[in-house]
Amino acid sequence: MDRSDFEKKYGRVWNTDELKNDFDVVAFMAPFVEVKRKEDGQKGLLVFNPNPRYYFRFVPLGKL
């Protein structure tokens, strides 16, 4: 599956460099990544795909 397939299915998708720009990683709990969004400090979870490495489906904590 390529990036456009992920975007069609899940919406916003980040590669590793984009993830570093937008989030601080708090913890990995495969297949999830706990993050803190730099823009507003919102903590949440992303799902990640190992190969190709994409992060997607951001869900703010407290909204699970």
Stockholm file with secondary structure:
# STOCKHOLM 1.0

chainA/1-64         MDRSDFEKKYGRVWNTDELKNDFDVVAFMAPFVEVKRKEDGQKGLLVFNPNPRYYFRFVPLGKL
#=GR chainA/1-64 SS CCHHHHHHHHSCEECHHHHHHHEEEEEEETTEEEEEETTTCCEEEEEEEETTEEEEEEEETTCC
#=GC SS_cons        CCHHHHHHHHSCEECHHHHHHHEEEEEEETTEEEEEETTTCCEEEEEEEETTEEEEEEEETTCC
//
